[in-house]
Amino acid sequence: MSWNLFHRKKSTSRENREFETGVERMKCLDDSTRHLNKEIKKMIANANLYGRSVSKLNQDLMELNDEGCQINSLKDFDSSVVKQEQIIKDMITGFDQTLSAPMKKYSTIFPHFEEMVKKREKCLLELSKLTDKLQKHEDQRKISNTLKIEQLKREITPMKEEYDQINSGIVDEVSRFYNNRLDYLYPSFNALVNIQRLCLNETLKSVEENDEGNNEEEDDDEKTIEGILEEIRTLCITSD
C-alpha cells in the first residue's frame, strides 16, 4: 500500500487528528505485516530445505549401504528418515494453514482501507470546492448571489453528511481493527508454537525408537561374543 497520499501537514481539528492517528497506525501495521509475511516465507523455505537435506543425507548413506557396507543401523536410520520426512511435510502444511493463510487474509484489509481513504479524500475535495464557492459569493454580498448561495448550501449539506459518515466510518473501523489485532494474530502464533513442539516431540520419539533398536542389536552381539568366550574357557587343552 502506498502511503504518499498522507504525507502532509498535521491537522489541528479533532476529527482530522483521529483520522491521521488511524492512518499512522495502519501504516505501522501494514509495514509489520509485510515484514512478517516475508519471514513466514523464509521459515517455510528453510523447512523445505531442511527436508531436502535430510532426504539427501539418507540417500547418500543408503548408497553406501548398497555398496557392501551392510550396517543394520543404516536401515534403522532409513526408517527414521521416512518418518522424519512425513513430520516435516506435516509441519510445513501446518505452517501454511495456520500461519501463512491467515496472514495473507489479514493483509487484504490494507487495500480496502486505502480505497476508503481515497473516497474520503475525493469527498473532502468536492466539499472544499463547494465551501470555497459559497464563501466567495457570501463575501461579495450581492443580492443577485442569493439564489446561488442557497443552492450551494443545499449542495453542501448532503456532501458534508457523506463526508462525516465516511470519516467516522474510517476512524471507527481502524480503531476496532487495531485494537483487535492481537486477538486475530494470537491463535496463529499459538498454533506455530504447538506445531513446532509437536514436530520436535515426534522427531525425538523417532530417534529414541531407532536408538533402542540399535541398543538391542548391540546386546545381542555382546551375548554372542560372551558365548564364544565361554566355550573357549571350557576347552581343556593338554600336551603330552
N, C-alpha and C positions, 0 to 999 in steps of 0.2 A: 504494500500500500504506500502511495506517495503522500508525504506529509508537508510538501512545499506550500500547499494551499493555506496552511495555518501559521506560516512564519510571518507574523505581523505584530504590530504594537499591542501590548496588553490593554484590554478594555477596563474601564472603571465601573461600568454598570454591573449590578449583581448578577443578572441573568447571563450576561456575556462572560463574567468571571467563572460561573458554574460551568458554562459550555466549554470554555478554554481549559478548565481543570479536567473536565471529562476527556477532551482531546489529548491532553498530555498523558493521562492515564492509559488511554487506548494506544497511544504511540509506544509507551513502555511495554504494554502487554504484547503488542504486535512484534516489536523487536525481540522480546524474550521468547515468544512463541516460535519465531523464525529460527532463532538460535537453538532452541530445544528440539525442533524438528530435525535440524542438521545433526545434532548429537544423537538422536534416535536412529537416524540413517547410518551413522558411523557405528553405533553399537550393533545393529543388525548385520552390517557388513563385516564387522570383526567376528561376530558369532559364526557367520558363514565361512569366513577364512579359517577360524578355529576348527570347524567341522571338516573342511577340506584337508587341513594339516594332519588331523587325526587319521583320516582315511588314507592319506599318502604314506604316513608312517607305518600304518598297518600293512599296506600293500607292499612296501619295501621289506618288511620283516617276513611276510608270507613268501615272498620270492626267495629270501634267504633260506626259509624252511624247505621250500621245494628243491633247493639245490643240494639237499642232503643233510642239512643240519636239523634232524628231526627232534625238535625240542617241544616237549609237551606244553611247557609254559607259554610258548608262542601260540599254540592252538587255543589255549585259555584266553590269551590276550586278544586273539581274533574275535572270540565270542564276546569278550568285554567291550571291544571296539564297536561291534554291531549294536550292542545296547547303547553305547555312548552316542553313536550317530543318531539313533532314534531320539535320545534325550535332547540332543542339540536341535533336531528338527522340531520337536515339540516346544522347545524353548523359543525358537525363532517365531513359530506360529503364535505362541502366547504373546510375544513382544508386539507382533503385528496387530493382533486382535484387541489387546487390552491397552496398548500404549500408542502405537503409530496411528491406527484408525481413529481413535477418539481425538487425538491431537490435530489430525487433518480436518476433522469435522469442526473442531474448536476454531481453526484458522479461518473458516468460511465466514465468521461474523465480521471480520475486518473489512472486506469489500462491501458488505451490506452497510456497515457503518459509514463508509466513505460515500456511498450513494445518498444516504440520509443527510450527510453534511453538505454535499453538493446541492441537494434540493433546498436545504436551508439557506445556503449562500445565494442561490438564484432568487428565492423568495425575498430575501433581505435586500437584494439589489433592486428588484422591482418596487419594493416598498419604499426604498430610499429615493428612487426617481419620482414616485408619486408625491412623496413628502416634500421634496425639493420644489416641485411644481406648485404645490399648494402654498408653500412658504413664499414663493415668488409672487404669486397672484395676490396673496394677502398683503404683502409689503407694498404693492402698487396702489392699493386702496382705491381701485376704480369700481364704480358701480357696475360697469359692463362685465366685470370679472365675477360678479356674484354667482351667476349660474355655473360658471366654471369651477368656482370654489366649492359649491355644493356638490357638483358632480364628482370632483376629486375626493371629497370627504366620503362620498358613498363608495367610491372605488377603494379607498384606503381601508375602510372598516373591515371588509372580508379578508383583504390582504394581510392586515395586521393580525386578525384572528388565526389565519392559516399559519403565519409565521410563528406566533406564540405557541400554537399547537405542535408544530414541527420541533421548535426549540425545546419545549418542555418534554416532548417525547424522547428526544435525543438524550437530554440530561437524565431523565428517569431511567431509560434503558441502559445507558452507560453505567449509572450508579449501581443498578442491580447486577449487571454483568460483571463489573469489577468486584463487587462485594461477594459474589458467589463463585469467584474463580477457584478458590481452594476447594470448595465443595465439589466442583466439577473435576478438578485435577487429582484430588487425593485418591479416589478409587483406582485410577490408572497407575499411580506410583506405588500404591499399596500392592496392587497386582504384580508390578515389576519386582518388588522385593520378594513376594511369595513365590513367583516363578523361579527366580534365581536360587532361592533357598531350596525349593523342591528339586531343581536340577542338580544342585550340589549334593543333596542328600542321596539322590538316585545314583549319582556318579560314585560317591563314596561307597554306597552299598554294593555296586557292581565290582568295584576294586577289591572290597573286602571278600566278596564271594570268590573272586579269582584267586586272591591270596590264600584263602582257606583251602582251595583245591590244590594249590602248589604245596602247601604245608603237608597235606595228606600224602602227596606223592613222595615228598622228602622223608616222611615217616616210614613209608613202605620200603624205600631204598635203604634206610638205616636198618630196618628189620632184616632185610635180605643180607646185608653185609654182616650183621651180627650173627646170623645163622651160619654163614660160611666160616667165620672166625671160630665159632663154637665147634663146628665139625673138625676144623684143623686141630683145635686143642684136644679133642678126644682121640686123635690118632696116636698110636703107640709106635714110635719109630725106634728100633734097636739095631744094633750092629753086632755081629758075632765076632 
